[in-house]
C-alpha cells in the first residue's frame, strides 16, 4: 500500500506562544515537512489548492516545484487541483513541466474542491458547477493522449490542432479523480478508467463501500482492467507517541477549523465527543499511536475491498511544527513499514 501525506498549507498559530506563524515561515515549514517525508520513506506528498485567507496554497504548482527541487525519491501530487476553475491547457503544461523538474515523480489529482471561492474569483458561475468540470476533464484527458488536439466546448475557446507542450517525462501523466460522496462522480471515474481518490472527512469509511463497488463495476463494464481501477483515500490523520497524546494535540486545530466551517454553512458546532467518536475504530480519522493508525489502515482497506493509497491530511492550524515533523517520522518509520509487512503477509508474500 502506498502511504503519503497531504497538506493544505494552512496558517498556523503556535500552540505554545499563541503567535501566528508568518506566511514565509509557514512555507519554509512546508518544505521541511516534504523533505522529512522523503527522508523517512513515505511514498507521496500532496499539496492542495484553496483561495482563502487561512491557506497559503493558492499556487500549488509553485510549491510543488520547490518541493521537487528539494527531494529525490518521493512522489508529489496535487490534493486537489480545482480543475473547474482553471484552464486544462495551462494545467497540463504546469504539471508536465513539474514532471520534468521532478524527473518523473508527479501525479495529478483533479476535482471540484470543497470550497467555492475560486468560481467568482476567476469569473465563473456556480450555475455551471457540473458542466465546467465535465468539459474541462474531457479536454485534459484529450491533451494527455496527444500533443495536438481538435476540440470545442461551451466554456473555452476551441482547439484546432494547436500543440500543447512540453510533454511529461512519464509516458502518461497519472491523473486521479478526486471525489467526495456523489455517486455519479464514482461512476464517471470508473467509466473513464481513472484512479479514484476519495476524500473522507467524517462518518465511517466502510459506508463508502457501495460507492467504491459502483466505481469498480462501472470500470469493469467499460472494459478497463482491474489493476487500472485504483482506489486512494484522503483522510484526516496524525501519529503520536500515544493515542491520547495524538488526539489531544490534533483536537484544538480541528475544532477551530470545523467551528468556522459550521458558522459559514449553518451547521452545528463540533464537539469533543463527536471528534472522539470519529477517532474511534470505525471512524474516519486516522489519529493515534503507530499501532492504532496501522490497524485502522489495514481494517479500512479490507472494508473497502482493498485500497491502493492512503494520504493523511496531517496539517493542523494549532499544531506545533516540531510535533508535525515527529508525526511524519512516525508515519514513515513505524506505520508505513508495518502496513507493508502485514499487507505482504495477507497476500501470501
N, C-alpha and C positions, 0 to 999 in steps of 0.2 A: 504494500500500500504506500502511495505517495503522500507524504505528510509535510505541510507547509504552514506559512503564516500569511495573513492578510492585514494590511494597515490602512486606516482612513486618515492617518496623519492629523489626528485631532489636536486642537490646542489643549495643553496640559497644565493643570495647577499642581504645583509641587505639594504633596500632602504634608510634608514636614514644615515648610515655611509659609505656605499659603500664597506664594508668589506665582504668577502666570509665567511659564517658560516662554521666552521671546521666540518669535517665528524663526529667526535664523538658528537659534539653538535647537528648536524642535526639529527642524530639517536636518541639522547635524546629528541629532539623536537618531532620527530615522535611518540615516546612512550607517550609523554604528550598529543599529539593530539588524539591518540587512547583512552587514559584514559578519556579525556574530552568528547569524543563521547559516551563512555559508561555511563558517569555520567549524560549526558543531554538526554538520552533516545533514541539515534539513534539505528537503527536495525543492522547495519553491518559496518565493516571497512575492506577494501581490500588493499593489498599491491602487486604492480606489480612486473615484472621481466625484467630487462634490463642489458645489458653487455656493457655499455658505460661509459665514464669518468664522465659525468654530472649526473649520477644517483648512488645511494647507495643501490639499491635493487637487486643486482645480486644473493643474497642468501635469498630470501623472506621467506623461511620456518624458518630460524633462527630469523628473525624479528617477524614473526607471533608467534613463541614460546615465545619470550619476551613479546609480547602484550597479549598473553593468560595468562601469569603469573600475569599480572597487572590488568586484567579485570575480571568481574564476570558474566555479562549478555550478552553483545554484541556479535553477531556472527562475525566470522573472515573468510576471504577468500583471495584467490589469485586473481590477477587482471592484467594479466592472467599468469598462468603457461605456459611457452613455451614448450609444450609437444613434439613438433617435435625434439627438441634438447636435450631431456632428456630420461632417461630410465624409462618406465612405472612402473617397479617393484619398483625402488627407489622412484619414485613419490608417489606411493600408500603407501609405508612404511612410508615415511615422513609425509604424511597427516593423515594417520591412527594414527601415534604417536601424531601428533598435536591434533587430535580429543580426544585422551586420556588426554593430558595435559589440554585442554580447557573444559573437561567434556562434550563433545558432541556439541561444538559450531562451528565446522569447515565446510566450504563449499570450493569446488574447482572449479575454472573457468579455463578451458583449452583452448588453442588456439595456433595460429602460430606466434603471435606477430606482431607488426607493423614495427620492425627493423630486420635486417638480421645478425647482428654481431655474434649471437650465433652459426650460422651454421659453419663458418670456425673455430671459437674458439674451438668447440668440434669435429672438423674433419669431418664435414658433408658437402654434396654438395647441393647447391641450386637447382641443377637439380632434386633432389629428394624431393623438397618442398612439393608437394601434397602427394606423396606416403608415406613419413615419417609420416606425421600427421595421415593419414587414418589408417595406420598399427598400430601405437602406441596407437591411441584412441581405436581401437579394442581390443588390449591387456589390456589396462587399464580397460575397461569395463568388460572384462572376469575375471580379478583379483578381481574386486569389487564383482562379483557374487559368486566367490568360492575361498577359500584359496589355493586350488590345481588346477593347470591349465596345460593342454596339448595344446601346441600352437607352430606354426612355422611361420616365415615370412622372408622377404628379409633383413631387417636392424638390426636384433638382433638374438643372439643365441636362439635356441628353448627352450621351457619349456616342460619337460617330466613328469609332475606330482609333481614338487617341491612345497613346501608350501611357501606362501607369508604372512609373519607376521610382526608386530602384526595386528590384526583386529581392526577397529574403534569401539568406543563406540556406535555410531549411527548404527542402524541396516543396513542401506545402506548409505554410504558416499555420500552426494549430489555432483553431477558433472554437472556443467553448461558448455555449449559450447559457447565460445566467438567467435563472428563473426564480420566482417566488412560489406562490401556491395556485397559479392559474392553470387548470388542466390543459387548456389549448396550447399553452407555451410548452408543456411537456411533450404533447403530441407533435407539435411543429418541430421540435428538436429531433425527435425520432424520425420523422418523415425526411428531414434533411440529412440525417446521419451524423449530426453534430454531437460531440461530447457535451454532457449536461452538468452545469454547476448549480446546485440547489442551495439557496440561501434559507437557512432555518434559524429564525431569530426568536422562536418561542414554541411553546407547546411540547409535543412529544414526537421525536423523529420517526418512530415506527409508523405513525399515521400517514407519512408520505409514501408508504409502500404502494398503494393503489396508483398514485401518480407516476412513480418510477416504473411500475409494471406497464402502465399505459405508454410511457416513453419507449420501453423496450419492445412492446408489441407493435407500436407504430413503426419503429425502425425495422423490425423483422418483416412486416408486411411490405415495406418499401424496398426490401431486398438488401439491406445493409448488414454486413457480417456482425456477429455478436461482439467481437473484440473491438469494433469501432464504436460501439454504443457505451461509452464510459460514463460513469456517474461520480461526480465530486460533490462535496458538501462544504459550504461556507458557514461556520458556526462561531458563536462567542466561546472563547476558551482561555484558560490561564492555568499554568502549572506552578505550584508552590511546594515548599518543603513538607507541609502538611495540608490536608484538605481544608481544615478550618482556617488556616492562615491564608490560603489561596482565596477562599470565599470572602474572608474579611477584607483582604487587600483590593479585590475587584469590585466589591459592592458599592462603595461611595461614588465611584465614577459611573457605574451602571445606573445607579439611582438618579444621578444628575442628568444623564442623557435621556432616560426614559420619562423622567418628570417633565422635561422640556418638550419632548415629542407629544406626551399626553396633553399638555396645555395647548399645543399647536393644533392637535387633531381632535380635541374634545373628548379624550378618553379618560379612563380612571387613572389616578396616580399609582405608580408602582409601590409595592410593599416588600418588606424583607421576607415575609412569609412566601410570597409568590416567587421571589428570587431563589430562596432555599429549595422550593419545590422544583424549580426548573434546573437547579444544580443537581438534583437527585438522580437516582439510577436510570429513570426513564425520561428525564427532562432533556431539553435541547442544549443546555450549557455544558461544555466540557471543562469544568473547573474543579481542580482538586490536586492531590499529590500525583506522582508519576504513575503509581499503580492504579489509582482511580481513573485517570484520564486514559490510560492504556486499556483498561477493561471496558470503558464506555466506547472507545473507538471500535473495538472488536465486536461488542454487542450491537451497536448501531449498524455497523456494516452487515452483520448477519441478518438483522431485522429488515434490511432493505434489499436483500438478495445479493449482497456484495457491492462494496464501494471501492473505487479506484483511487480516490484522492480525498483527503480531509485537510481543509485550511482553517486554522484558528484565527479569529479576529481578536488579537490579544491586546491591542492598544486600548487605552482607557484614560479618560480625562482627569483622573485623580490617582494615577499610578506612578510611583517614582521610577525614573529611568533605570536605575540600577536594579530595581525589582523586576522590571520588564526584561532586562538583559539576562537576569538569573532565570526567569521563566523560559526564555528562549533556549538557554543552555540545558535546562532540564528536559525540555521537549526534544531537543536534538540528541542528547547523550543518554537519556533514560527511556523516554516514551517511544520514540521512533524505533530504536533497536528492538525493544520488547515487542512492539506491534509486528515488526517484520519477522521476528523469530516465530511468534505464535501463528502468524499467517502462513509461514512456510510449513510449520508442523501440521496445520489444518489441511494444507494442500498435499501433504504426504512428501514434502521435500526434505 
